[in-house]
């Protein structure tokens, strides 16, 4: 379900509230010698298009932001472990500053759930007397917090608390814990006292477990929807988080020191930066508007320029990606940012001569910025990922059309900005159509001719937190298993066809492969060099090489699933996933989501699947994209 909106006027923190909290924690932290480890869960089975290369060569913004927050308030004994780089890391063996850390945090997306669970289980093997406080966060905890806890009395594992919000929620929790922690007391012990005394219930954005038995949750308490930080300039500087990264290793233990600054560019040549949050559109398959409480949030132009500059000066990084939902969402703010970047210089050298950066926008807003693309190019922007979805608007209408999309792509190409389309394949779209642009290949061809250098094609898949999520399950659209193989969490990235009313869904799986093969192939690689479609022909040819490699990985991982879809049988979910643990609202909460009903054994069995084939399903545009 969508994240409920707080009362109007209460969606955002008060100006200066985040800064004040950081100052308060700096004063408190000097009395506490704490060590913490932050782990980014990563399932290597997800390594395929369109995320391949960036998934291991760009430090995720989320865990880095949490690391920055910890370092900013005075806890420099913090290490960030990326499973992308350290796949054999075992929390039970972690030692930092010669001791078991006081705090272990796990951040995970839904597709990395298996690795998230494994990390938490491993941490729970530490002797209870030394076990750190375990905090789960990231998109998985935001949308499905109950899934990081355990209710099976035969097993003893689970997080102590889930943070269903951003940095402010974590820091607010830390302030409460440090205010009650006695000298030398384990942080987990302080947490348990604060929890039992109801001191956590005033912190919106937490879910914590209660129960008599260690590692078995009998009840979950939800403190409600977080308040969002409106002025992103109040966030700790991202440069702090890069100082805490664990060096890439095949070892199960932690290294003696973090990754040296001189080696950063080798392992993370790309840097992800939060510039803005929010999007004016309200697509039913997207959780972004509800998450942002229908707000648009941004950093100032001066702060953004400073972050680019400091990351380059300290680590030599020259390539950046803005983690925007829609960078062109606010025209005036966009122009302020790009004009400031264009004026910025480092040691007399203009910004655009040093940096290359990219971000995400929509076709509609790109056309609105047509008269300013030269200024945008002058800021160092070299590529834009555009949410095309379906050029005809058959899936969702966001102001795009076939002619408008082609115009936007040609305008960007003309100004030396590479357009990168993000497309969603859906049940109503054939592979090819004669004489009209509805077909997937027809649209891929048009986009390529209009200047697209890269391609993203994902099958529309239910996304947690979106408006149409539950309907996709209750209508019987979502698969539970095919050909004897259950749908696993790592398959929910849009690369696998796991929700469709098509009687032959295996064709949809093959369509994605064919679209990639049509776009990425040796012939196009040669043409990219001999007959370049864009001023940045080296980028075009480079994307062809990367795309061919990624296409092979995508086919290798999804071809077997296509065969299972062809062979059958297919079983489908009857209800959306939900908690098996009772959830109640905290007494102090003023903005809580409705507590999901826990699944009884009978309901749990019913939720798992219903037999297929089903009768023809009503399939509308409010299917959910990954």
C-alpha positions in Angstrom: 0.0 0.0 0.0 1.0 3.6 -0.4 2.7 5.4 2.5 -0.1 7.4 4.2 0.3 11.2 4.1 0.7 13.1 7.3 -1.7 15.9 8.1 -1.3 18.8 5.7 1.3 21.2 7.1 2.9 18.5 9.1 4.8 16.6 6.3 8.1 18.4 6.8 10.5 19.0 9.7 10.8 22.6 10.8 13.7 24.6 9.3 16.8 24.0 11.3 15.5 21.0 13.1 17.9 18.6 11.5 20.8 21.0 12.1 19.9 21.3 15.7 19.7 17.6 16.2 23.1 17.1 14.6 24.6 19.7 17.0 22.9 18.1 20.0 24.3 14.7 19.1 27.8 16.0 18.7 27.7 17.2 22.3 26.4 13.8 23.4 28.7 11.6 21.3 31.8 12.7 23.2 30.6 10.8 26.2 30.2 7.5 24.3 32.9 5.4 22.6 30.8 3.6 20.0 31.8 1.6 17.0 29.3 0.8 14.2 29.2 -1.2 10.9 26.8 -0.4 8.1 26.2 -3.2 5.6 24.6 -2.8 2.2 22.9 -6.0 1.3 23.4 -7.1 -2.3 22.3 -10.2 -4.2 24.6 -10.9 -7.1 21.9 -12.7 -9.0 20.5 -9.2 -9.9 23.6 -8.4 -12.0 22.2 -7.8 -15.4 20.8 -4.9 -17.5 20.1 -2.1 -17.0 22.0 -1.9 -13.8 25.2 -3.8 -14.6 28.4 -1.9 -14.1 26.8 0.9 -12.1 25.7 -1.7 -9.5 29.3 -2.3 -8.5 31.1 0.9 -9.6 29.0 3.5 -7.9 28.7 3.6 -4.1 25.0 3.5 -3.2 23.8 6.9 -1.9 21.7 5.4 1.0 24.4 3.6 3.0 26.9 6.4 2.3 24.4 8.9 3.6 24.0 7.0 6.9 27.7 6.7 7.2 28.0 10.5 6.7 25.5 11.0 9.4 27.3 8.8 11.9 30.7 10.5 11.2 29.1 14.0 11.3 27.8 13.5 14.9 31.2 12.2 16.1 31.2 8.5 15.6 34.2 8.1 13.3 34.6 4.5 14.2 32.2 3.5 11.5 32.7 1.2 8.6 30.5 0.8 5.5 30.6 -2.7 4.0 29.2 -3.1 0.4 28.4 -6.7 -0.4 29.0 -5.7 -4.0 32.6 -5.5 -3.1 32.8 -7.9 -0.1 30.5 -10.8 -0.9 32.0 -13.1 1.8 31.6 -10.6 4.7 30.2 -12.3 7.8 28.8 -10.1 10.6 29.6 -12.8 13.2 33.3 -12.2 12.6 33.3 -8.4 12.3 35.7 -6.5 14.6 36.2 -2.8 14.5 38.8 -1.1 16.7 39.5 -4.6 18.1 36.0 -5.2 19.3 32.5 -6.3 18.3 30.7 -3.2 17.1 28.0 -1.6 19.3 25.7 -1.0 16.3 25.1 -3.1 13.2 22.9 -1.5 10.5 21.7 -3.3 7.3 20.3 -1.4 4.3 18.5 -3.3 1.7 16.3 -3.0 -1.4 13.5 -5.6 -1.9 15.4 -7.4 -4.5 18.3 -8.0 -2.0 16.0 -9.4 0.7 17.7 -12.8 0.8 21.1 -11.3 1.5 19.5 -8.9 4.0 18.0 -11.8 6.0 21.3 -13.7 5.8 23.2 -10.7 7.3 20.8 -10.3 10.1 20.8 -14.0 10.9 24.6 -14.0 10.9 24.7 -11.0 13.3 22.3 -12.8 15.6 24.8 -15.6 16.0 27.0 -13.3 18.1 26.9 -14.1 21.8 24.0 -12.2 23.3 26.3 -10.5 25.9 28.2 -8.9 23.0 25.6 -8.7 20.3 25.2 -5.3 18.7 22.0 -3.4 18.3 20.7 -4.4 14.9 18.9 -1.8 12.8 17.3 -2.5 9.4 16.7 0.3 6.9 16.5 1.1 3.2 13.5 0.5 0.8 12.9 -3.0 2.2 12.3 -1.7 5.7 10.3 1.3 4.5 7.7 -0.7 2.7 7.8 -4.1 4.3 9.3 -3.6 7.8 7.7 -6.7 9.2 9.9 -8.8 7.0 13.1 -8.0 8.9 11.7 -9.6 12.1 11.1 -13.2 13.0 8.0 -14.9 14.6 9.1 -18.5 14.4 9.8 -19.8 18.0 12.1 -22.4 16.5 14.4 -19.7 15.2 16.0 -16.8 17.0 16.9 -14.0 14.7 15.6 -10.6 13.6 16.4 -6.9 13.7 15.8 -5.0 16.9 14.2 -2.1 15.1 13.5 -1.0 11.5 13.9 2.6 10.4 11.2 3.4 7.9 12.5 6.9 7.2 15.6 8.9 6.4 18.7 10.1 8.3 16.7 12.3 10.7 14.8 9.2 12.0 18.0 7.4 12.8 19.6 10.4 14.4 16.5 11.0 16.5 16.7 7.4 17.7 20.4 7.8 18.5 19.7 10.9 20.5 17.2 9.0 22.7 19.5 6.0 23.2 22.5 8.1 24.1 20.5 10.2 26.5 19.6 7.1 28.6 22.8 5.0 28.1 24.9 4.5 31.1 28.7 4.6 30.9 29.9 1.3 29.4 26.4 0.0 29.0 25.8 -2.0 25.8 23.8 0.1 23.3 21.3 -2.7 22.8 20.6 -2.7 26.5 19.9 1.0 26.4 17.6 0.4 23.4 15.6 -2.2 25.3 15.1 0.1 28.3 14.1 3.0 26.0 11.7 0.7 24.1 10.1 -0.7 27.3 9.6 2.8 28.8 7.8 4.0 25.6 10.5 6.5 24.7 10.6 5.4 21.0 7.0 6.0 20.4 7.5 9.7 19.9 9.9 9.1 17.0 7.8 8.8 13.7 9.4 6.4 11.3 10.2 3.3 13.5 8.9 -0.2 13.7 10.2 -2.3 16.7 9.6 -5.8 18.0 8.3 -6.9 21.4 8.3 -10.4 22.8 9.3 -12.5 25.7 11.8 -14.7 23.8 15.0 -13.4 22.4 14.8 -13.2 18.6 11.1 -14.0 18.4 8.7 -11.1 17.8 5.3 -11.5 19.3 4.2 -8.0 18.3 5.4 -5.1 16.2 4.9 -1.5 17.1 4.7 1.1 14.4 5.4 4.7 15.3 3.9 6.1 12.1 5.0 8.0 9.0 8.2 10.0 9.2 8.4 13.8 8.8 10.6 14.6 5.8 13.6 17.0 5.7 12.6 19.9 3.5 15.9 21.8 3.2 18.4 19.1 2.0 21.2 21.5 2.7 20.8 20.4 6.3 22.1 16.9 5.5 25.6 15.9 6.5 28.2 16.3 3.7 28.5 13.2 1.5 32.3 13.4 1.5 32.2 12.1 5.1 30.7 8.8 4.1 33.4 8.0 1.5 36.0 8.0 4.2 34.3 5.0 5.9 34.2 2.5 3.0 35.5 -1.1 3.5 38.1 -2.0 0.9 36.9 -4.6 -1.7 37.9 -8.1 -0.4 37.1 -11.8 -0.6 37.6 -12.0 3.2 34.9 -12.6 5.7 36.4 -10.2 8.2 36.9 -6.4 8.2 40.2 -4.8 7.1 42.3 -2.8 9.5 41.5 0.4 7.8 39.0 1.9 5.4 39.6 2.3 1.7 42.4 4.9 1.1 41.3 8.1 -0.7 43.8 7.4 -3.5 42.1 4.2 -4.4 38.5 5.4 -4.3 38.4 6.4 -8.0 39.5 3.0 -9.0 36.6 1.2 -7.3 33.9 3.9 -7.5 34.6 6.1 -10.6 30.9 7.2 -10.4 29.5 9.0 -7.5 25.7 9.2 -6.7 24.5 12.4 -5.2 21.1 13.5 -3.9 20.2 16.7 -5.6 16.4 16.8 -5.5 13.5 14.6 -4.3 9.9 14.4 -5.7 8.0 14.4 -9.0 4.9 16.3 -10.1 3.4 13.2 -11.7 1.4 10.6 -9.8 1.7 7.4 -11.8 -0.2 4.5 -10.2 2.7 2.1 -10.6 5.2 4.4 -8.8 5.7 4.8 -5.0 7.7 8.1 -5.3 5.0 10.7 -4.9 3.5 9.0 -1.7 7.0 8.5 -0.2 7.7 12.2 -0.7 4.3 13.2 0.8 3.6 15.1 -2.5 6.5 17.4 -1.7 9.4 18.6 -3.9 12.7 18.9 -1.9 16.1 20.1 -3.1 19.5 21.2 -2.2 20.7 24.7 -3.0 22.8 25.3 -6.1 25.8 26.4 -3.9 25.6 23.2 -1.8 25.5 21.0 -4.9 28.5 22.8 -6.4 30.4 22.3 -3.2 29.6 18.6 -3.1 30.9 18.1 -6.6 34.0 20.1 -5.8 35.0 18.4 -2.5 34.4 14.9 -3.8 36.7 15.7 -6.8 39.4 17.3 -4.6 39.5 14.5 -2.0 38.9 11.5 -4.2 39.5 12.6 -7.8 36.0 11.6 -8.9 34.8 13.2 -12.1 31.6 11.4 -13.0 28.4 11.9 -11.0 24.8 10.7 -11.1 22.0 12.7 -9.5 19.6 10.4 -7.8 16.7 12.7 -8.7 13.1 11.5 -9.2 12.7 14.2 -11.8 15.4 16.8 -12.0 13.4 19.1 -14.3 10.4 19.0 -11.9 10.9 22.6 -10.9 12.1 24.8 -13.8 13.3 27.7 -11.7 15.2 25.5 -9.3 16.7 23.6 -12.2 18.0 26.7 -13.9 19.4 28.0 -10.7 21.4 24.8 -10.2 22.8 24.5 -13.7 23.7 28.2 -14.0 25.6 28.0 -10.7 27.4 24.9 -11.9 28.3 26.6 -15.2 29.8 29.5 -13.3 31.8 27.3 -10.9 35.5 26.9 -11.5 38.2 25.0 -9.7 41.7 26.5 -9.8 40.7 28.6 -12.8 39.2 25.6 -14.8 35.5 25.7 -15.6 33.2 23.1 -14.0 32.2 21.6 -17.4 35.8 21.0 -18.3 36.3 18.8 -15.3 33.0 17.1 -14.5 30.5 14.9 -16.3 27.2 14.3 -14.7 23.7 12.8 -15.5 20.4 12.3 -13.8 16.7 11.4 -14.5 13.9 13.5 -16.0 10.6 13.1 -17.9 9.9 13.7 -21.6 7.3 16.3 -20.8 9.6 18.4 -18.6 12.5 18.1 -21.1 10.3 19.7 -23.8 9.5 22.5 -21.3 13.3 23.1 -20.9 14.0 23.1 -24.7 15.2 26.8 -24.6 17.6 26.1 -21.8 19.4 23.0 -23.0 22.5 24.9 -23.9 22.8 26.2 -20.4 22.2 22.7 -19.0 24.9 21.3 -21.3 27.3 24.1 -20.1 26.8 22.8 -16.5 28.6 19.6 -17.4 25.5 17.4 -18.0 26.2 14.8 -20.6 23.4 12.3 -20.3 19.8 12.1 -19.2 17.7 9.1 -18.3 14.1 9.7 -19.5 11.0 7.9 -18.3 9.5 7.1 -21.7 7.6 4.0 -20.5 5.5 3.7 -23.7 5.9 6.4 -26.4 2.2 6.1 -27.3 1.0 6.7 -23.8 -0.9 3.4 -23.9 0.5 2.4 -20.5 0.5 5.8 -18.7 0.1 9.3 -20.0 2.7 11.8 -18.6 2.5 14.3 -21.4 4.5 12.1 -23.8 3.7 11.3 -27.4 5.6 9.6 -30.2 6.4 12.9 -31.9 7.1 14.7 -28.6 9.5 11.9 -27.4 11.4 12.0 -30.7 11.6 15.7 -30.5 13.0 15.6 -26.9 15.6 13.1 -27.9 16.7 15.0 -31.0 17.0 18.2 -29.0 19.1 16.6 -26.4 21.3 14.9 -29.0 21.7 18.2 -30.8 23.0 19.9 -27.6 25.4 17.0 -26.9 23.4 15.4 -24.1 22.9 11.7 -24.6 19.2 10.6 -24.1 18.8 7.3 -22.3 15.3 5.9 -22.5 13.7 3.9 -19.7 10.9 1.8 -21.1 8.2 -0.5 -19.6 7.0 -3.5 -21.5 3.4 -4.4 -20.7 0.6 -6.8 -21.7 -1.0 -4.4 -24.2 2.2 -4.0 -26.2 3.2 -6.4 -29.0 6.7 -7.0 -30.1 6.2 -5.4 -33.5 3.4 -3.7 -35.3 3.2 -2.9 -39.0 2.6 0.7 -39.9 2.2 2.0 -36.4 4.5 2.7 -33.4 2.8 0.5 -30.8 5.3 -2.4 -31.0 8.2 -2.6 -28.6 10.8 -2.9 -31.5 9.1 -0.1 -33.4 9.7 2.2 -30.4 13.2 1.0 -29.8 14.0 1.7 -33.4 12.6 5.2 -33.3 14.4 6.0 -30.1 17.7 4.8 -31.5 17.3 7.0 -34.6 16.4 9.9 -32.4 19.8 9.6 -30.6 19.4 7.1 -27.8 22.7 5.6 -26.8 21.5 3.3 -24.1 18.3 1.3 -23.4 16.4 0.1 -20.4 13.4 -2.3 -21.0 11.7 -3.7 -17.9 8.5 -5.7 -17.6 6.0 -3.7 -15.6 6.0 -5.4 -12.1 4.1 -4.6 -8.9 6.2 -2.2 -6.8 5.7 -2.0 -3.0 4.4 1.3 -1.9 2.5 2.1 -5.1 -1.2 2.8 -5.5 -2.0 -0.2 -7.6 0.1 -2.7 -5.7 -2.6 -4.5 -3.8 -5.0 -4.7 -6.8 -2.4 -6.5 -8.8 -2.4 -9.3 -6.3 -6.1 -9.5 -5.5 -6.9 -9.6 -9.2 -4.7 -12.7 -9.6 -2.2 -11.0 -11.8 1.0 -11.7 -9.9 2.7 -15.1 -10.2 3.7 -17.1 -7.2 5.5 -19.9 -9.2 6.1 -21.1 -12.7 7.3 -24.5 -13.9 8.0 -25.6 -10.3 10.1 -22.6 -9.4 8.8 -20.0 -6.9 9.1 -16.3 -7.6 11.9 -15.1 -5.4 12.5 -11.5 -4.2 15.5 -11.0 -6.4 13.3 -11.6 -9.4 11.2 -8.5 -8.7 13.4 -6.0 -10.5 11.4 -5.9 -13.8 13.8 -8.2 -15.7 11.6 -11.3 -15.0 7.9 -11.5 -16.1 6.2 -12.2 -12.8 2.9 -10.5 -13.4 0.9 -10.8 -16.6 -2.5 -11.7 -17.9 -1.0 -12.7 -21.3 -1.9 -16.4 -22.0 1.7 -16.8 -23.3 3.8 -14.8 -20.9 7.0 -16.5 -22.1 6.7 -14.3 -25.2 7.0 -11.2 -23.0 10.2 -12.5 -21.5 11.6 -13.2 -25.0 10.5 -9.7 -26.2 12.7 -8.1 -23.6 15.7 -10.1 -24.8 14.9 -9.3 -28.4 14.7 -5.6 -27.7 18.1 -5.6 -26.1 19.6 -7.7 -28.9 18.1 -5.3 -31.5 19.6 -2.3 -29.7 22.9 -3.8 -28.6 24.8 -5.8 -31.2 28.2 -5.7 -33.1 26.7 -4.0 -36.1 25.4 -1.1 -34.1 28.8 -0.9 -32.4 30.5 -0.5 -35.7 27.9 2.1 -36.9 28.4 4.0 -33.6 32.0 4.5 -34.6 31.7 4.9 -38.4 28.4 6.7 -38.6 27.9 8.3 -35.1 24.4 9.4 -34.2 25.5 11.8 -31.5 28.4 14.2 -30.8 29.4 12.0 -28.0 30.1 9.0 -30.3 32.7 7.5 -27.9 29.9 7.3 -25.3 27.7 5.7 -27.8 30.2 3.0 -28.8 31.1 2.5 -25.2 27.5 1.9 -24.3 27.3 -0.7 -27.1 30.1 -2.6 -25.6 28.6 -2.4 -22.1 25.2 -3.2 -23.4 26.3 -6.3 -25.3 27.9 -7.7 -22.2 24.8 -6.9 -20.1 22.5 -8.4 -22.7 24.4 -11.7 -22.5 24.1 -11.6 -18.7 20.4 -10.8 -18.9 19.7 -13.7 -21.3 21.8 -16.1 -19.3 19.8 -15.3 -16.1 16.3 -15.0 -17.6 16.1 -17.6 -20.4 15.5 -20.5 -18.0 12.6 -18.5 -16.5 11.1 -18.0 -20.0 11.2 -21.8 -20.4 9.4 -22.3 -17.1 6.7 -19.8 -18.2 6.3 -21.8 -21.4 6.2 -25.2 -19.7 4.0 -24.2 -16.7 2.0 -24.7 -14.7 1.8 -21.1 -13.4 0.3 -20.4 -10.0 -0.8 -16.9 -8.9 -1.0 -15.0 -5.6 -4.5 -14.3 -4.3 -3.5 -11.6 -1.9 -0.6 -9.3 -1.4 2.2 -10.2 1.0 1.6 -9.1 4.6 2.9 -9.5 8.1 2.6 -12.8 10.0 3.2 -10.8 13.2 0.5 -8.5 14.8 1.2 -4.8 14.2 -0.1 -2.1 16.4 0.2 1.7 16.3 2.2 3.4 18.9 0.1 5.3 21.4 2.0 8.6 20.7 1.7 8.3 16.9 -0.4 10.9 15.2 0.2 9.8 11.6 0.3 6.1 11.4 -0.6 3.8 8.5 -3.3 1.3 9.2 -1.9 -1.7 10.8 -2.0 -4.7 8.4 -3.8 -7.7 9.6 -1.5 -10.5 10.5 -1.9 -13.6 8.4 -3.4 -16.6 10.2 -2.2 -20.0 9.0 -5.3 -20.4 6.8 -4.9 -16.9 5.3 -1.2 -17.4 4.8 -1.9 -20.5 2.8 -4.5 -18.7 0.8 -2.1 -15.8 0.1 0.5 -18.1 -1.3 -1.1 -19.0 -4.6 -4.2 -20.0 -6.6 -4.0 -22.4 -9.5 -3.7 -21.2 -13.2 -4.7 -20.9 -15.8 -7.2 -18.2 -14.7 -10.0 -16.7 -16.7 -9.1 -13.6 -18.6 -8.0 -10.9 -16.2 -8.9 -7.3 -16.2 -5.6 -5.6 -17.0 -5.4 -1.9 -16.7 -2.7 0.8 -16.8 -2.4 0.8 -13.0 0.0 -2.1 -13.1 3.1 -1.3 -11.1 6.6 -0.9 -12.5 9.7 -2.1 -10.6 
